[in-house]
Amino acid sequence: MHEALPQIRKMVGAGERSLTEKESKLVEKWLGEYGYDLEMIRVAYEKSVSHVENGKFIPYMGGIIDRWYKQGIRTGEQLNDMLSAYEKSRSQFVGGFDTDDAFEKSVRRTAKKKSAAVEA
């Protein structure tokens, strides 16, 4: 805990300031109770960056890490497998939709409706 704490403070931009009591309890839970290493905490931080505007990364990271723990993810390898599977499923979903094709179909439907209205 003592070795990891300065690295975690630096990671979240806390610098030399002491963590609040709430932040300290969360970090203790991640390192002690959950047994997570700095790499897993770093991944949670990376996922938090785009969602946190006020610099309070640790509570947001806590939600991510708690979810991983509840899902049974205990190692970096399990985490990588889960994240890879998520990205694969996401890319298959996104890749299954051709926006150009949808746009062309929409234009044809609109043109067909206008043509039918003119004829009527």
MDAnalysis code that builds the backbone (N, CA, C; Angstrom):
import MDAnalysis as mda
import numpy as np

u = mda.Universe.empty(360, n_residues=120, atom_resindex=np.repeat(np.arange(120), 3), trajectory=True)
u.add_TopologyAttr("name", ["N", "CA", "C"] * 120)
u.add_TopologyAttr("resid", np.arange(1, 121))
u.add_TopologyAttr("resname", ["MET", "HIS", "GLU", "ALA", "LEU", "PRO", "GLN", "ILE", "ARG", "LYS", "MET", "VAL", "GLY", "ALA", "GLY", "GLU", "ARG", "SER", "LEU", "THR", "GLU", "LYS", "GLU", "SER", "LYS", "LEU", "VAL", "GLU", "LYS", "TRP", "LEU", "GLY", "GLU", "TYR", "GLY", "TYR", "ASP", "LEU", "GLU", "MET", "ILE", "ARG", "VAL", "ALA", "TYR", "GLU", "LYS", "SER", "VAL", "SER", "HIS", "VAL", "GLU", "ASN", "GLY", "LYS", "PHE", "ILE", "PRO", "TYR", "MET", "GLY", "GLY", "ILE", "ILE", "ASP", "ARG", "TRP", "TYR", "LYS", "GLN", "GLY", "ILE", "ARG", "THR", "GLY", "GLU", "GLN", "LEU", "ASN", "ASP", "MET", "LEU", "SER", "ALA", "TYR", "GLU", "LYS", "SER", "ARG", "SER", "GLN", "PHE", "VAL", "GLY", "GLY", "PHE", "ASP", "THR", "ASP", "ASP", "ALA", "PHE", "GLU", "LYS", "SER", "VAL", "ARG", "ARG", "THR", "ALA", "LYS", "LYS", "LYS", "SER", "ALA", "ALA", "VAL", "GLU", "ALA"])
u.atoms.positions = np.array([
    [0.831, -1.186, 0.000],
    [0.000, 0.000, 0.000],
    [0.879, 1.254, 0.000],
    [1.870, 1.273, 0.873],
    [2.728, 2.451, 0.979],
    [3.527, 2.694, -0.289],
    [3.908, 1.615, -0.980],
    [4.665, 1.749, -2.222],
    [3.772, 2.225, -3.366],
    [2.537, 1.750, -3.366],
    [1.622, 2.065, -4.458],
    [0.997, 3.449, -4.323],
    [0.836, 3.915, -3.115],
    [0.124, 5.166, -2.880],
    [0.708, 6.358, -3.633],
    [2.021, 6.595, -3.609],
    [2.557, 7.736, -4.372],
    [2.294, 7.609, -5.875],
    [2.344, 6.397, -6.372],
    [2.081, 6.192, -7.802],
    [0.629, 6.463, -8.140],
    [-0.262, 6.071, -7.271],
    [-1.693, 6.315, -7.502],
    [-1.987, 7.813, -7.393],
    [-1.408, 8.481, -6.400],
    [-1.599, 9.931, -6.281],
    [-1.116, 10.640, -7.528],
    [0.046, 10.246, -8.022],
    [0.582, 10.854, -9.240],
    [-0.333, 10.563, -10.433],
    [-0.813, 9.323, -10.533],
    [-1.671, 8.903, -11.640],
    [-2.924, 9.769, -11.729],
    [-3.548, 10.037, -10.586],
    [-4.815, 10.775, -10.581],
    [-4.624, 12.277, -10.459],
    [-3.378, 12.723, -10.474],
    [-3.105, 14.150, -10.444],
    [-3.193, 14.768, -9.066],
    [-3.103, 13.953, -8.017],
    [-3.169, 14.486, -6.658],
    [-1.824, 15.035, -6.210],
    [-0.778, 14.701, -6.931],
    [0.548, 15.208, -6.579],
    [0.966, 14.782, -5.190],
    [1.351, 15.741, -4.382],
    [1.829, 15.448, -3.029],
    [0.737, 15.539, -1.969],
    [-0.456, 15.976, -2.371],
    [-1.511, 16.112, -1.363],
    [-1.914, 14.732, -0.845],
    [-2.307, 14.700, 0.384],
    [-2.803, 13.458, 0.970],
    [-4.171, 13.160, 0.387],
    [-4.468, 11.904, 0.247],
    [-5.801, 11.528, -0.202],
    [-6.792, 11.772, 0.923],
    [-8.019, 12.062, 0.559],
    [-9.056, 12.219, 1.571],
    [-9.296, 10.862, 2.226],
    [-10.011, 10.864, 3.314],
    [-10.317, 9.612, 4.009],
    [-11.089, 8.669, 3.087],
    [-12.050, 9.213, 2.358],
    [-12.842, 8.395, 1.439],
    [-11.955, 7.808, 0.335],
    [-11.096, 8.638, -0.239],
    [-10.189, 8.170, -1.294],
    [-9.255, 7.089, -0.763],
    [-8.709, 7.306, 0.423],
    [-7.797, 6.330, 1.027],
    [-8.479, 4.993, 1.246],
    [-9.731, 5.025, 1.725],
    [-10.464, 3.776, 1.954],
    [-10.701, 3.026, 0.649],
    [-11.013, 3.767, -0.410],
    [-11.203, 3.115, -1.705],
    [-9.911, 2.459, -2.185],
    [-8.808, 3.177, -2.111],
    [-7.521, 2.644, -2.562],
    [-7.134, 1.423, -1.728],
    [-7.351, 1.497, -0.407],
    [-7.057, 0.358, 0.461],
    [-7.880, -0.862, 0.059],
    [-9.153, -0.634, -0.292],
    [-10.018, -1.740, -0.710],
    [-9.490, -2.364, -1.991],
    [-9.110, -1.528, -2.968],
    [-8.626, -2.050, -4.250],
    [-7.372, -2.885, -4.066],
    [-6.427, -2.365, -3.290],
    [-5.139, -3.036, -3.128],
    [-5.218, -4.194, -2.138],
    [-5.951, -3.996, -1.039],
    [-6.020, -5.012, 0.015],
    [-7.090, -6.051, -0.221],
    [-8.341, -5.632, -0.071],
    [-9.472, -6.563, -0.173],
    [-9.573, -7.204, -1.553],
    [-9.461, -6.393, -2.614],
    [-9.599, -6.915, -3.969],
    [-8.301, -7.518, -4.487],
    [-7.173, -7.082, -3.950],
    [-5.885, -7.615, -4.384],
    [-5.454, -7.155, -5.764],
    [-5.951, -6.008, -6.204],
    [-5.594, -5.510, -7.532],
    [-4.209, -4.868, -7.516],
    [-3.535, -4.959, -8.657],
    [-2.220, -4.344, -8.777],
    [-2.358, -2.972, -9.443],
    [-1.246, -2.272, -9.544],
    [-1.262, -0.925, -10.118],
    [-1.728, -0.916, -11.566],
    [-1.454, -1.956, -12.317],
    [-1.865, -1.994, -13.725],
    [-3.387, -1.979, -13.838],
    [-4.076, -2.749, -13.010],
    [-5.546, -2.752, -13.061],
    [-6.093, -1.397, -12.637],
    [-5.475, -0.783, -11.659],
    [-5.907, 0.542, -11.222],
    [-5.645, 1.560, -12.327],
    [-4.531, 1.420, -13.042],
    [-4.229, 2.324, -14.153],
    [-5.277, 2.202, -15.251],
    [-5.712, 0.978, -15.560],
    [-6.739, 0.789, -16.592],
    [-8.037, 1.472, -16.160],
    [-8.406, 1.341, -14.901],
    [-9.612, 2.016, -14.394],
    [-9.464, 3.531, -14.523],
    [-8.281, 4.031, -14.227],
    [-8.034, 5.466, -14.378],
    [-8.200, 5.881, -15.837],
    [-7.616, 5.126, -16.761],
    [-7.721, 5.449, -18.186],
    [-9.180, 5.489, -18.630],
    [-9.997, 4.591, -18.101],
    [-11.414, 4.568, -18.457],
    [-12.163, 5.735, -17.821],
    [-11.650, 6.273, -16.727],
    [-12.298, 7.376, -16.013],
    [-12.033, 8.731, -16.645],
    [-10.883, 8.881, -17.282],
    [-10.434, 10.192, -17.756],
    [-11.469, 10.882, -18.628],
    [-12.087, 10.173, -19.538],
    [-13.027, 10.819, -20.451],
    [-14.392, 11.094, -19.812],
    [-14.612, 10.598, -18.594],
    [-15.918, 10.765, -17.957],
    [-15.909, 11.712, -16.765],
    [-14.733, 12.140, -16.341],
    [-14.633, 12.952, -15.133],
    [-14.165, 14.347, -15.513],
    [-14.937, 15.342, -15.127],
    [-14.591, 16.720, -15.462],
    [-13.977, 17.475, -14.291],
    [-14.241, 17.058, -13.077],
    [-13.814, 17.821, -11.911],
    [-12.538, 17.282, -11.264],
    [-11.880, 16.319, -11.882],
    [-10.640, 15.779, -11.342],
    [-10.809, 14.788, -10.217],
    [-12.029, 14.422, -9.895],
    [-12.276, 13.459, -8.816],
    [-12.353, 12.049, -9.405],
    [-11.193, 11.580, -9.803],
    [-11.111, 10.291, -10.490],
    [-11.350, 9.102, -9.573],
    [-10.896, 9.197, -8.349],
    [-10.908, 8.026, -7.478],
    [-12.324, 7.492, -7.234],
    [-13.321, 8.318, -6.916],
    [-14.677, 7.750, -6.759],
    [-15.203, 7.107, -8.045],
    [-14.948, 7.716, -9.193],
    [-15.401, 7.140, -10.453],
    [-14.684, 5.813, -10.711],
    [-13.383, 5.809, -10.457],
    [-12.613, 4.577, -10.614],
    [-13.150, 3.493, -9.690],
    [-13.613, 3.906, -8.507],
    [-14.179, 2.940, -7.561],
    [-15.358, 2.190, -8.145],
    [-16.204, 2.893, -8.879],
    [-17.348, 2.230, -9.525],
    [-16.894, 1.214, -10.557],
    [-15.900, 1.578, -11.337],
    [-15.371, 0.667, -12.355],
    [-14.757, -0.563, -11.702],
    [-13.909, -0.332, -10.710],
    [-13.212, -1.438, -10.051],
    [-14.191, -2.335, -9.301],
    [-15.190, -1.755, -8.630],
    [-16.202, -2.570, -7.951],
    [-16.939, -3.458, -8.946],
    [-17.260, -2.914, -10.114],
    [-17.956, -3.697, -11.136],
    [-17.090, -4.873, -11.597],
    [-15.803, -4.617, -11.827],
    [-14.909, -5.704, -12.223],
    [-14.863, -6.783, -11.151],
    [-14.771, -6.364, -9.908],
    [-14.684, -7.320, -8.804],
    [-15.956, -8.167, -8.741],
    [-17.111, -7.525, -8.876],
    [-18.388, -8.249, -8.842],
    [-18.522, -9.217, -10.018],
    [-17.860, -8.888, -11.147],
    [-17.890, -9.769, -12.318],
    [-16.883, -10.905, -12.208],
    [-16.125, -10.935, -11.113],
    [-15.165, -12.012, -10.895],
    [-13.810, -11.783, -11.544],
    [-13.549, -10.591, -11.992],
    [-12.267, -10.292, -12.636],
    [-11.253, -10.016, -11.528],
    [-10.208, -10.850, -11.502],
    [-9.215, -10.741, -10.430],
    [-7.799, -10.461, -10.937],
    [-7.544, -10.705, -12.213],
    [-6.185, -10.539, -12.740],
    [-6.194, -9.652, -13.973],
    [-5.022, -9.134, -14.297],
    [-4.879, -8.336, -15.502],
    [-5.232, -9.124, -16.750],
    [-4.912, -10.409, -16.754],
    [-5.234, -11.256, -17.910],
    [-6.746, -11.377, -18.088],
    [-7.470, -11.592, -16.989],
    [-8.932, -11.659, -17.066],
    [-9.501, -10.328, -17.533],
    [-8.925, -9.253, -17.055],
    [-9.381, -7.924, -17.455],
    [-9.153, -7.705, -18.942],
    [-7.966, -8.049, -19.428],
    [-7.680, -7.915, -20.863],
    [-8.622, -8.754, -21.706],
    [-8.912, -9.983, -21.255],
    [-9.841, -10.844, -21.986],
    [-11.230, -10.218, -22.049],
    [-11.691, -9.680, -20.921],
    [-13.012, -9.063, -20.875],
    [-13.056, -7.831, -21.768],
    [-12.023, -6.985, -21.699],
    [-12.008, -5.780, -22.514],
    [-11.902, -6.111, -23.995],
    [-11.135, -7.138, -24.343],
    [-11.030, -7.563, -25.743],
    [-12.366, -8.070, -26.257],
    [-13.043, -8.878, -25.452],
    [-14.357, -9.400, -25.855],
    [-15.349, -8.257, -26.028],
    [-15.300, -7.269, -25.140],
    [-16.191, -6.119, -25.246],
    [-15.915, -5.347, -26.537],
    [-14.658, -5.068, -26.810],
    [-14.301, -4.327, -28.028],
    [-14.699, -5.103, -29.275],
    [-14.518, -6.429, -29.242],
    [-14.885, -7.264, -30.394],
    [-16.393, -7.205, -30.630],
    [-17.174, -7.343, -29.576],
    [-18.633, -7.300, -29.734],
    [-19.080, -5.924, -30.194],
    [-18.426, -4.903, -29.692],
    [-18.761, -3.534, -30.077],
    [-18.440, -3.281, -31.549],
    [-17.284, -3.761, -32.004],
    [-16.902, -3.538, -33.397],
    [-17.788, -4.341, -34.346],
    [-18.238, -5.510, -33.909],
    [-19.148, -6.296, -34.745],
    [-20.478, -5.582, -34.886],
    [-20.945, -4.960, -33.809],
    [-22.205, -4.238, -33.861],
    [-22.070, -3.016, -34.758],
    [-21.042, -2.242, -34.531],
    [-20.832, -1.030, -35.328],
    [-20.561, -1.401, -36.773],
    [-19.752, -2.440, -36.983],
    [-19.399, -2.855, -38.339],
    [-20.573, -3.424, -39.107],
    [-21.622, -3.850, -38.401],
    [-22.763, -4.444, -39.071],
    [-23.728, -3.425, -39.654],
    [-23.448, -2.159, -39.518],
    [-24.348, -1.114, -39.986],
    [-23.613, -0.240, -40.983],
    [-24.071, -0.248, -42.212],
    [-23.438, 0.533, -43.271],
    [-24.165, 1.863, -43.380],
    [-23.538, 2.940, -42.902],
    [-24.198, 4.249, -42.902],
    [-24.437, 4.773, -44.311],
    [-23.527, 4.498, -45.238],
    [-23.722, 4.954, -46.618],
    [-24.949, 4.296, -47.227],
    [-25.096, 2.991, -47.001],
    [-26.239, 2.261, -47.520],
    [-27.543, 2.798, -46.906],
    [-27.540, 3.040, -45.610],
    [-28.732, 3.564, -44.943],
    [-29.098, 4.943, -45.483],
    [-28.100, 5.786, -45.722],
    [-28.353, 7.113, -46.258],
    [-28.973, 7.016, -47.649],
    [-28.409, 6.166, -48.500],
    [-28.941, 6.008, -49.865],
    [-30.380, 5.515, -49.836],
    [-30.677, 4.562, -48.979],
    [-32.047, 4.048, -48.879],
    [-32.998, 5.147, -48.411],
    [-32.539, 5.962, -47.469],
    [-33.365, 7.057, -46.971],
    [-33.658, 8.068, -48.075],
    [-32.635, 8.396, -48.860],
    [-32.815, 9.340, -49.966],
    [-33.808, 8.773, -50.977],
    [-33.688, 7.485, -51.293],
    [-34.621, 6.860, -52.256],
    [-36.049, 6.862, -51.729],
    [-36.223, 6.563, -50.429],
    [-37.580, 6.576, -49.852],
    [-38.184, 7.965, -49.933],
    [-37.388, 8.982, -49.605],
    [-37.863, 10.364, -49.648],
    [-38.246, 10.761, -51.075],
    [-37.381, 10.393, -52.021],
    [-37.664, 10.718, -53.424],
    [-38.928, 10.007, -53.889],
    [-39.112, 8.774, -53.480],
    [-40.296, 7.995, -53.879],
    [-41.560, 8.638, -53.292],
    [-41.512, 9.093, -52.040],
    [-42.664, 9.729, -51.412],
    [-43.006, 11.055, -52.115],
    [-41.976, 11.836, -52.451],
    [-42.222, 13.100, -53.160],
    [-42.806, 12.848, -54.529],
    [-42.300, 11.837, -55.197],
    [-42.803, 11.496, -56.534],
    [-44.265, 11.065, -56.461],
    [-44.610, 10.273, -55.457],
    [-45.982, 9.815, -55.292],
    [-46.899, 10.992, -54.962],
    [-46.428, 11.945, -54.195],
    [-47.232, 13.118, -53.836],
    [-47.466, 13.994, -55.027],
    [-46.494, 14.141, -55.927],
    [-46.622, 14.946, -57.128],
    [-47.635, 14.304, -58.075],
    [-47.598, 12.979, -58.195],
    [-48.495, 12.267, -59.092],
    [-49.939, 12.315, -58.609],
    [-50.116, 12.433, -57.285],
    [-51.461, 12.407, -56.728],
    [-52.146, 13.705, -56.873],
])
